[in-house]
Amino acid sequence: MAKNGDCRQRIPGYVAGVNWQTVVSLVIVALAGAGLLWGRLRRRKFSFARDTHCGCSTAEHAPNTSSIVFHARKGERPQIIVKTK
């Protein structure tokens, strides 16, 4: 019998009582955590368009743009709204 505070006997007993579903779920959680950590720490591939904003116009040089909004609900008449800025 182990003394109080000695966990050498309790851990193997716990591990022996774990079923395969618990092990699989813990492996899935560990892989997901490792994937998220890898995505956070890895270096991103250089993208000329993303990193330099080449080809994108700035707000002050942007031409007047318009947007089209399609609005339709079941049982109602569809609407097409053109907004000019």
C-alpha positions as CSV (number, residue, x, y, z in Angstrom):
1,M,0.0,0.0,0.0
2,A,1.3,3.5,-0.9
3,K,1.8,6.2,1.7
4,N,-0.3,9.4,1.5
5,G,1.1,11.8,-1.1
6,D,2.7,8.9,-3.1
7,C,1.1,8.7,-6.5
8,R,3.1,5.8,-7.9
9,Q,0.3,3.4,-7.2
10,R,-2.6,5.7,-8.2
11,I,-1.5,6.6,-11.7
12,P,-1.1,3.1,-13.2
13,G,-4.5,2.3,-11.6
14,Y,-6.1,5.3,-13.4
15,V,-4.4,4.6,-16.7
16,A,-5.6,0.9,-16.6
17,G,-9.2,2.1,-16.0
18,V,-9.2,4.4,-19.1
19,N,-11.2,3.0,-22.0
20,W,-10.2,3.3,-25.6
21,Q,-12.8,6.0,-26.4
22,T,-11.2,8.3,-23.8
23,V,-7.8,7.7,-25.3
24,V,-9.0,8.4,-28.8
25,S,-10.7,11.6,-27.7
26,L,-7.6,12.8,-25.9
27,V,-5.5,12.1,-28.9
28,I,-7.9,14.1,-31.1
29,V,-7.8,17.1,-28.7
30,A,-4.0,16.9,-28.5
31,L,-3.8,16.8,-32.4
32,A,-6.2,19.8,-32.7
33,G,-4.2,21.8,-30.1
34,A,-0.9,20.9,-31.8
35,G,-2.4,22.0,-35.2
36,L,-3.6,25.3,-33.8
37,L,-0.2,25.9,-32.2
38,W,1.6,25.0,-35.4
39,G,-0.6,27.4,-37.4
40,R,0.2,30.2,-34.9
41,L,3.9,29.7,-34.8
42,R,4.8,28.7,-38.4
43,R,6.1,31.4,-40.7
44,R,3.8,32.5,-43.5
45,K,4.7,32.2,-47.1
46,F,5.4,35.6,-48.7
47,S,2.6,36.9,-50.9
48,F,3.3,40.0,-53.0
49,A,-0.3,41.0,-53.3
50,R,-1.1,40.6,-49.6
51,D,2.1,42.0,-48.1
52,T,2.6,45.0,-50.4
53,H,-1.0,45.8,-51.4
54,C,0.1,46.0,-55.0
55,G,-2.8,46.6,-57.3
56,C,-5.2,47.7,-54.6
57,S,-6.4,51.3,-54.7
58,T,-6.3,53.4,-51.6
59,A,-9.5,55.0,-50.2
60,E,-8.6,58.4,-51.5
61,H,-7.9,57.2,-55.0
62,A,-10.9,54.9,-55.2
63,P,-13.3,55.6,-58.0
64,N,-17.0,56.1,-57.2
65,T,-18.3,52.7,-56.6
66,S,-21.8,51.4,-56.4
67,S,-23.3,48.3,-54.8
68,I,-26.2,46.1,-55.7
69,V,-28.3,44.6,-52.9
70,F,-30.6,41.7,-53.6
71,H,-33.4,41.3,-51.0
72,A,-35.9,38.5,-51.2
73,R,-38.1,36.8,-48.6
74,K,-40.5,33.9,-48.9
75,G,-43.9,35.2,-49.9
76,E,-42.7,38.8,-50.6
77,R,-41.8,40.6,-53.8
78,P,-38.0,40.5,-54.5
79,Q,-36.2,43.8,-54.4
80,I,-33.0,44.9,-56.1
81,I,-31.5,48.1,-54.6
82,V,-28.6,49.9,-56.4
83,K,-26.6,52.1,-54.1
84,T,-24.2,54.7,-55.5
85,K,-21.5,56.3,-53.4
